[in-house]
Amino acid sequence: MSRIAVYPGSFDPPTNGHCDIIKRSSKLFDCVIVTVAVNPAKKHFFSVDERVDMLQEIVSEYKNIEVDQFDGLLVEYAEKKGAVSIIRGLRALSDFEYEFELALMNRHLNSSVDTIFMMTDEHYSFIRSSLVREVARLGGDISDKVPRVVEKYLKERFF
């Protein structure tokens, strides 16, 4: 039996914190599906296709990682993919309350899919996608905060 997990997010853009969670979760599951949430109500910096492309390049070295996109209810997507777990990254205690509420709602909607919380490496605990975008926009060095492909996308967008 294959143990599949879904790691959802907006990934706008993917950061080294996201990569840390991806790498570590790849060791825990037979297959991890990194999936970009499509939310037309939210204004994103990068298109869904750009975020998927960046993630595909980032995970290309992993044999058990797939990249996808979804809209709708996450637990329905997870069930459709045969996932037993949803992976959620936590940076700080402030993330926990929101993530806990989501996990409880997801459990209410589908009790067969568990949520796994993973703390990011302490070196990445302060990194948020929005902060990375702002530093890049102002010409700051983000090379230690995002993978090269993301840095390239940001530089192309801003300069």
PyMOL commands that set and color helices and strands:
alter all, ss='L'
color gray80, all
select helices_A, chain A and resi 16-26+48-58+74-81+93-109+122-124+129-137+148-158
alter helices_A, ss='H'
color red, helices_A
select strands_A, chain A and resi 4-9+31-37+65-70+85-90+114-119
alter strands_A, ss='S'
color yellow, strands_A
deselect
rebuild
show_as cartoon
